[in-house]
Amino acid sequence: MKTIIQTKDAAAPIGPYNQAIRINGFLYTSGQIAIDPKTGETLFGSIEEETTRVMKSLEAILKEANMDFSDVIKTSIFISDMNDFASINKIYGAFFDEKSAPARETVQVARLPKDANVEISLIAYKNQ
């Protein structure tokens, strides 16, 4: 059965999609950008601040689904400037145990929604 996952601790969707969908133990999140969930405003700080906000949103979605970062099996990272990779990777890596970190790809793109500098989505699994 498909379950919609929604939390007030992550940005509300800005289009016809949901924050996440859980089905058969899998959780699929929509891409998260640095939007303050309280104000709905895009955060344009340092790349570290943007990445931290994105990871906090993903953490809130995982929590709402009764999961955590140890359940994540795959992430996708989209960035506007590959020169920011090391900074993003440092923040991102702090949320995972390196020995059990998920599979991942990181792709530089021409533009992200709301002119964000980083967008991250994930897939998690927990036998429920």
C-alpha positions as CSV (number, residue, x, y, z in Angstrom):
1,M,0.0,0.0,0.0
2,K,1.3,3.5,-0.9
3,T,1.5,5.9,2.0
4,I,2.1,9.6,1.7
5,I,4.7,11.0,4.1
6,Q,4.4,14.6,5.1
7,T,6.0,16.6,7.9
8,K,5.9,20.2,8.9
9,D,9.6,20.0,9.7
10,A,10.5,20.0,6.0
11,A,9.5,22.3,3.3
12,A,6.0,21.9,1.8
13,P,6.0,20.8,-1.8
14,I,6.1,23.6,-4.3
15,G,4.3,21.6,-7.0
16,P,2.2,18.5,-7.7
17,Y,4.3,16.1,-5.6
18,N,4.7,14.9,-2.0
19,Q,7.7,15.0,0.3
20,A,7.9,11.3,0.3
21,I,6.1,8.0,-0.5
22,R,6.5,4.8,1.4
23,I,5.6,1.5,-0.2
24,N,6.5,-2.1,0.8
25,G,9.2,-0.9,3.3
26,F,10.8,1.5,0.8
27,L,10.8,5.3,1.2
28,Y,11.3,7.5,-1.8
29,T,11.8,11.2,-1.1
30,S,11.4,14.1,-3.4
31,G,14.4,16.2,-3.9
32,Q,14.9,18.7,-1.1
33,I,16.4,22.1,-1.5
34,A,17.2,24.6,1.2
35,I,13.8,26.0,2.1
36,D,13.0,27.0,5.6
37,P,10.0,24.9,6.6
38,K,8.6,27.6,8.9
39,T,8.7,30.5,6.4
40,G,8.7,28.7,3.0
41,E,11.6,31.0,2.0
42,T,14.6,29.7,0.2
43,L,17.8,29.9,2.2
44,F,20.6,31.5,0.2
45,G,23.5,31.3,2.7
46,S,26.8,29.4,2.3
47,I,26.8,26.1,0.6
48,E,27.4,24.5,4.0
49,E,24.2,26.2,5.3
50,E,22.2,25.2,2.3
51,T,23.4,21.6,2.6
52,T,22.7,21.4,6.3
53,R,19.1,22.7,5.8
54,V,18.6,20.0,3.0
55,M,19.9,17.3,5.3
56,K,17.8,18.4,8.2
57,S,14.7,18.3,5.9
58,L,15.6,14.8,4.8
59,E,16.1,13.8,8.5
60,A,12.7,15.1,9.4
61,I,11.1,13.2,6.5
62,L,12.9,10.0,7.6
63,K,11.8,10.5,11.2
64,E,8.1,11.0,10.1
65,A,8.4,7.6,8.3
66,N,9.9,6.0,11.5
67,M,13.3,5.7,9.8
68,D,16.7,7.3,10.1
69,F,19.9,7.8,8.0
70,S,21.0,4.2,8.8
71,D,18.0,3.0,6.6
72,V,19.1,5.0,3.6
73,I,20.3,2.8,0.7
74,K,20.7,5.4,-2.2
75,T,21.0,9.2,-2.5
76,S,21.1,11.5,-5.5
77,I,22.8,14.9,-5.2
78,F,22.4,17.6,-7.7
79,I,24.7,20.6,-7.4
80,S,25.0,23.8,-9.4
81,D,28.8,24.0,-9.1
82,M,31.1,21.0,-8.8
83,N,33.6,23.2,-7.0
84,D,31.2,23.0,-4.0
85,F,31.5,19.2,-3.9
86,A,34.0,19.0,-1.0
87,S,32.0,21.3,1.2
88,I,28.7,19.5,0.4
89,N,30.4,16.1,1.0
90,K,31.7,17.2,4.4
91,I,28.2,18.2,5.7
92,Y,26.5,15.2,3.9
93,G,29.0,12.7,5.3
94,A,28.4,13.9,8.9
95,F,24.9,12.4,8.7
96,F,26.1,8.8,7.8
97,D,28.3,6.2,9.2
98,E,31.0,5.9,6.6
99,K,31.2,2.1,6.8
100,S,27.4,1.7,6.0
101,A,26.9,4.8,3.9
102,P,24.4,4.5,1.0
103,A,25.2,4.3,-2.7
104,R,25.2,7.7,-4.3
105,E,25.7,9.8,-7.4
106,T,26.5,13.5,-7.5
107,V,25.8,15.4,-10.7
108,Q,26.4,19.0,-11.6
109,V,23.4,20.6,-13.3
110,A,22.7,23.8,-15.1
111,R,20.0,25.0,-12.8
112,L,17.9,23.8,-9.8
113,P,14.4,24.9,-8.6
114,K,14.3,28.3,-7.0
115,D,18.0,28.7,-8.1
116,A,19.1,26.5,-5.2
117,N,22.7,25.4,-5.2
118,V,22.1,21.8,-3.9
119,E,19.2,19.3,-4.1
120,I,19.3,15.9,-2.5
121,S,16.8,13.0,-2.7
122,L,17.1,9.6,-1.1
123,I,15.7,6.1,-1.1
124,A,15.5,4.2,2.3
125,Y,14.3,0.8,3.3
126,K,13.1,-0.6,6.5
127,N,11.3,-3.9,6.9
128,Q,8.1,-2.9,8.6
